[in-house]
Amino acid sequence: MKNNNGYFGAWGGAFIPEVLYETFRELNQAFEEAKNDPAFRREYIELMGNYSCRPTPLTRADNLSDHFGGARIFIKREDLNHTGAHKANNVMGQGLLVKRMGKRRVIAETGAGQHGVATATMAARFGFDCTIYMGEEDVMRQRPNVFWMEKLGAEVVPVKSGSRTLKDAINEAFRDWVASMDDTHYVLGTVCGPHPFPEMVAWFQSIIGIEAKKQIVEQFGKLPKRIYACVGGGSNAMGIFQGFLDQASVELIGVEAGGHGLDSGRHAARLASDDGSPGVAQGYKTMFLQDDDGQMADTHSVAAGLDYVGVSPILTDLWEKKRIRFAAATDTEVMAALDLTMKKEGIIPALESAHAFVQAFRETGDMSPNEAIIINMSGRGDKDIFTIAHAFNDPSWKKFIRDKGREYESE
Ligand SMILES: *Cc1c(COP(=O)(O)O)cnc(C)c1O
């Protein structure tokens, strides 16, 4: 990854209030030193092995492969991380960095609550104080996650301003940080936000791609033809893609939330649709879903983790350079892919991850059994039980899932 002062091509940067300059300078320096210290990487690998089941397996999905009769399908199992998703890779890494900087408190914002739970877990493990900002609306929608954050020792602050959702929580967390930066670190959850966060989070998540490259060569004897990953902010995608960015023969495909369809206006496809446009918000420059006045649009996805207006500046750069291709999967397609994966492999992907499965299923039949593809399964679907139950009880969804299943059958 070529990083020029936090810019990836024309994207990224650090658009921050002046009061935070010194904090960001300190963070940049701490990260640069840690990155160049082999002992730090070793400590990180050791921690992830001992606390979070790494290396996660690369599972051969023979039943799905036989079903489609095309490329051999492999699934990278980020669901087997502690707390059930790739988010652990990032928060534990930042935890080690906080310890190195000598700070004692962490704060974070969370929408659906997954990043909040991961951060609260890390704080408990390292003995940090922890405050999680969450829109009041989200606090009501995500009771179980709020419960666990509190039980893990974090303070959850419901944010009552604005639309009482994620973007208001982000503002509130930044307000806290300005007042507390001497002893507090802000744990950003994905490869977005001001420099150095995109690069730093990508560096921790690269553990996925480094493992996957070694595993696929061991198990299949050569590199895969294609790699699929869902894209919210972009951290699990950047994580796996980094293992293969230099291999031009490996095609990289990012899958965004198609929501109700790209024509519906109710989606979160910043790069796969024509609705995204360049902008600067939340401290960085990227393609946003926004109106003509630069007001952030209301996005929609059945998967809370993909329901976000911005996208990693690193991915936007690689998209612009045509190194990564982008696609979208709709809410209903996601349910059909989930259904098939559960029945064929006994694996329950998170709704977010299932987006990557949809695009892989669309394309794998055209490929040869001498080729392999990897689907990055960013997390497990247990958290989505009520959403999935609701979808499978809805008659129109049921029909779609049945029809889609037949379509898959005939491919
Ligand atoms: C948070 C989350 C995502 C989206 O985040 P990225 O930064 O795009 O990876 C995807 N999948 C799962 C399971 C998540 O919890």
The ligand as an SDF file (V2000), in Angstrom:
LIG
                    3D

 15 15  0  0  0  0  0  0  0  0999 V2000
  -18.5520   -4.6530   11.2130 C   0  0  0  0  0  0  0  0  0  0  0  0
  -18.7030   -5.7880   10.3080 C   0  0  0  0  0  0  0  0  0  0  0  0
  -18.5110   -5.6660    8.9120 C   0  0  0  0  0  0  0  0  0  0  0  0
  -18.2450   -4.3450    8.2140 C   0  0  0  0  0  0  0  0  0  0  0  0
  -17.0350   -3.7570    8.4980 O   0  0  0  0  0  0  0  0  0  0  0  0
  -15.8060   -3.6860    7.4800 P   0  0  0  0  0  0  0  0  0  0  0  0
  -14.9480   -2.6410    8.0690 O   0  0  0  0  0  0  0  0  0  0  0  0
  -16.3120   -3.3260    6.1120 O   0  0  0  0  0  0  0  0  0  0  0  0
  -15.1580   -5.0300    7.4620 O   0  0  0  0  0  0  0  0  0  0  0  0
  -18.6060   -6.7950    8.1150 C   0  0  0  0  0  0  0  0  0  0  0  0
  -18.8950   -8.0050    8.6630 N   0  0  0  0  0  0  0  0  0  0  0  0
  -19.0870   -8.1640    9.9860 C   0  0  0  0  0  0  0  0  0  0  0  0
  -19.4090   -9.5220   10.5020 C   0  0  0  0  0  0  0  0  0  0  0  0
  -19.0040   -7.0690   10.8540 C   0  0  0  0  0  0  0  0  0  0  0  0
  -19.2120   -7.2530   12.1630 O   0  0  0  0  0  0  0  0  0  0  0  0
  1  2  1  0
  2  3  1  0
  2 14  2  0
  3  4  1  0
  3 10  2  0
  4  5  1  0
  5  6  1  0
  6  7  2  0
  6  8  1  0
  6  9  1  0
 10 11  1  0
 11 12  2  0
 12 13  1  0
 12 14  1  0
 14 15  1  0
M  END
$$$$
